[in-house]
Structures are given as structure tokens and as C-alpha cells.
Amino acid sequence: MTATKRQPIDLFMKLSEFKGLLAGHPDKRIRFVLPTGGKIPPHAHVTEVARIDKRFIDCGGMNRVDSTCRLQTWFADDTDHRLTAGKLAAILKMASALLETEDLEMDVEHEAPFISQFPIAGVDVEDGTMLIRLGVKHTACLAEDKCLSPAVDKPQAVSFKGLPTLQPSRCCS
């Protein structure tokens, strides 16, 4: 089988769009909003910008490649620290050679309370702040046509406190 780019199930923000939003509001402070509605502390740092290349084989035997631009957040006792859109744009500019393309979906890695990755679902500008809204990733079967029997019952929905109910597929059950 040949390597292919995975088709996204949910469309999340691309690096090019994110950089354009930052450039349009360079003086705005950045706040990250978790899927539960809570916010990452306002003194959070973006400690890493990474290109994550995931090479894998799906349950149907297809080799796949998925690439993401990941921002890692972290905060400590320096509560006077505030990240602006202009500063984040400058950090992304320094990473441009590493990232190689602006056609990458964005996500944010945050310890909440364990290390998790949240796709960037959208950005809102309110008062002096850019609110970066984080979404939820879902798993999915990428080879339903090969590993799914039409007679298989649909699994039960999974619910986590404060998050939307997840509706799993019937694949590989």
C-alpha cells in the first residue's frame, strides 16, 4: 500500500489562517479556551512550536501520514507574563523553516491535568484579547469499508464531564 494524507474528519484551523489572524491583531493578548469553557491561565507561555509527522498503518492495512503544527503551553509563577498575538506571530516566523508549509492543521498541547492535544477550532477577538478556542479530537476507523460488517451494532456513546458526548463509529468493534 502507498502512503497517503489522511482525510480530516473534523476540519480545524490551518497554520496559514492562524498566522493571518495573529497578524491582524498584533497588540491583542492571547487566551486559550479549553473545550470545557475553562481558560488556560493568562500568563501561559508557548514553550514549543513543533511539526509533528505521524506515520502509521490503519486497521485496513493502508500506510498513512498526518502532519500537524503543535503549540505547547506551560505556565509557572511569573504571573506578570502575557503573550500577545504579535509575539506569537514572531515565534511562528522563527519556526517557519522547521514547519516547511503553512498547510498544517494546528493544535495546542497543554497539561490539563495530564498532557493533552486540542485542535484549534476557532479564534474570537473580544476587547483586548484573542480567544483561541480549542476543540476535541476524536478517534475514527479509517478503513470502515474493509473492517466493518454491516450487521455490527453501533457502540454506546461516550460522555466525559463537561465535554460533548462522543459518538463512536461501528468499526473494529
C-alpha positions in Angstrom: 0.0 0.0 0.0 1.2 3.6 -0.6 1.4 6.4 1.8 -1.5 8.9 1.7 -2.5 12.0 3.5 -5.3 11.2 6.0 -8.6 12.9 5.2 -9.6 15.0 8.2 -12.9 14.0 9.9 -13.3 17.4 11.5 -11.8 20.5 9.9 -9.7 22.6 12.2 -7.7 25.8 11.7 -4.7 25.7 9.4 -1.4 27.5 10.2 -1.9 30.0 7.3 -5.3 31.1 8.7 -4.0 31.3 12.3 -1.0 33.4 11.2 -3.3 35.8 9.3 -5.5 36.3 12.4 -2.4 37.0 14.6 -1.1 39.5 12.1 -4.4 41.3 12.0 -4.4 41.8 15.8 -0.7 42.1 16.9 -1.4 44.0 20.2 -4.1 41.7 21.5 -3.3 39.4 24.4 -3.7 35.7 23.8 -6.0 33.4 25.9 -6.5 29.8 25.2 -10.1 28.5 25.9 -10.4 24.8 26.7 -13.3 22.7 25.2 -14.9 22.8 28.6 -15.1 26.6 28.6 -12.3 27.0 31.2 -9.3 29.0 30.2 -5.6 28.3 30.4 -4.1 30.9 32.8 -3.4 34.3 31.2 0.4 34.1 32.0 0.9 30.9 29.9 3.9 30.7 27.7 4.1 29.0 24.3 7.2 27.0 25.1 7.4 25.0 21.8 6.4 25.2 18.2 6.7 21.7 16.6 5.9 20.0 13.4 4.5 16.6 14.3 4.7 14.0 11.5 2.8 10.8 12.3 3.3 7.8 10.1 1.0 4.9 10.7 -0.9 2.0 9.3 -4.7 1.8 9.7 -6.6 -1.3 10.5 -7.2 -1.9 6.8 -3.5 -2.1 6.0 -3.1 1.4 4.4 0.0 3.4 5.2 -0.8 6.9 6.2 0.9 10.2 7.0 -0.6 13.0 9.2 1.3 16.3 9.9 0.4 18.9 12.4 1.7 22.2 13.8 1.7 21.9 17.6 2.0 24.8 20.1 2.9 23.6 23.6 1.7 25.8 26.5 3.2 26.0 30.0 2.8 28.3 32.9 4.7 29.0 36.2 4.9 31.6 38.9 5.7 34.5 36.6 2.2 35.8 36.6 3.1 39.2 35.1 3.9 37.4 31.8 1.4 38.0 29.0 1.6 36.6 25.4 0.5 38.9 22.6 -0.6 37.9 19.1 2.4 39.8 17.7 4.8 37.9 19.9 3.2 34.5 19.0 3.4 35.5 15.3 7.2 36.2 15.7 7.6 32.8 17.4 5.8 31.1 14.5 8.0 33.1 12.0 11.1 31.7 13.7 9.7 28.2 13.2 8.8 28.6 9.6 11.8 26.7 8.2 11.1 23.8 10.6 7.3 23.7 9.7 8.1 23.8 5.9 4.5 24.7 5.0 1.6 26.7 6.2 -0.9 24.0 5.1 -0.7 22.3 8.5 -3.6 21.9 10.9 -2.9 23.5 14.3 -3.2 22.0 17.8 -2.2 23.0 21.3 -0.6 20.7 23.8 -1.5 21.5 27.4 -1.3 19.8 30.7 -4.9 19.8 31.8 -4.2 18.0 34.3 -2.5 15.4 32.0 -0.8 16.2 28.7 -3.5 16.5 26.0 -3.6 17.9 22.5 -6.5 20.1 21.5 -7.1 21.2 17.9 -7.6 24.9 17.3 -11.3 25.2 16.5 -11.6 29.0 16.1 -10.5 32.4 17.2 -12.6 35.2 18.6 -11.5 38.8 19.4 -13.1 40.3 22.4 -12.0 43.6 24.0 -8.2 43.4 24.2 -7.9 39.7 23.8 -7.7 37.0 21.2 -9.6 34.0 22.5 -8.2 30.8 20.9 -10.9 28.2 21.2 -9.7 24.7 21.5 -11.7 21.7 20.2 -11.8 18.0 20.9 -10.1 15.3 18.8 -11.9 12.1 18.1 -10.7 8.7 17.0 -12.2 7.0 14.0 -11.8 3.9 11.8 -10.2 4.9 8.6 -10.9 1.6 6.8 -14.6 1.1 7.5 -15.1 -0.4 4.1 -12.6 -3.2 4.9 -13.2 -3.9 8.6 -16.8 -3.2 9.2 -19.6 -5.7 9.0 -23.0 -4.1 8.3 -24.5 -6.3 11.0 -22.3 -4.9 13.8 -24.2 -3.0 16.4 -23.2 0.6 17.0 -21.2 1.1 20.2 -22.6 3.2 23.0 -21.8 6.9 23.1 -19.0 8.0 25.5 -19.5 11.0 27.7 -17.0 12.9 29.8 -18.0 15.5 32.4 -18.0 19.0 30.8 -17.3 17.7 27.2 -19.7 16.9 24.4 -20.9 13.3 24.1 -18.7 11.3 21.7 -20.4 9.2 19.1 -18.0 6.3 18.1 -18.2 4.5 14.8 -19.1 0.8 14.5 -15.7 0.0 13.1 -13.5 -2.7 14.6 -15.8 -3.4 17.4 
